[in-house]
């Protein structure tokens, strides 16, 4: 597990060995993909994969997408396309970017009222108006499931990438984070609201709600294929582990500096 603390330290945490190692200091951005990881300071971003690419940053980034040799830096209203750290194309947007994802090597951009699909050079190849009010998070899985979270509607919406609705997961409180994952061949979605986690089946009939040891609201949820468990984090520095079919979410790690991000 990796944890980015509020002191801008990147930690490697081995829960089974009760071992914590500082992997980086002055880190303000962290993202882990299947074939890469991105670590950023105020001035530089390093993308580590088959090779390491170092990029000088001139403005704050919100996200990074890596598609083969292509790198996309995402800001609040802009996207830059780079190859081998050199800027190829830049696009500004009139509306704020809520979230981004990748579908069949194309970029999906979520805004307040629409989804844009862009080609490799950031040109529109499609756009769709969405009926979700005040979307806040976007997730696209390798199985071509697209999830959109709306705290206003207290719902996570799941769609196919062609736009057909699969499922709505409604929560009692305002949802703050979600994860779509597979376990034993079935697909599930875990949605955090307040200090609880609601889990529902997508490909099977299943639902349950788990309490956790979090004191304040959960802001991030990740699923570990290795541990077959859901990990959740709250800003005060608590990480909890919740299993799919049994028990509540028990605290497994506490970070006194507070937590900005986790990945498993």
Secondary structure, DSSP 8 states (H G I E B T S, - for coil): -EEEETTSEEEEEETTTTEEEEEEES--EEEE-SS-EEEE-SSEEEEESSSEEEEE-SS--SEEEEETTEEEEE-SSEEEEEETTEEEEEEE-SS---EEEEETTEEEEE-SSEEEEE-TTS-EEEEEE---TT--EEEE-TTSEEEEEETTTTEEEEEETTS-EEEEEE-SS-EEEEEEEEETTEEEEEEEETTEEEEEESSS--EEEEEBS-SS-EEEEEEETTTTEEEEEETTTEEEEE-SSSS-BEEEEE-TT-EEEEE-
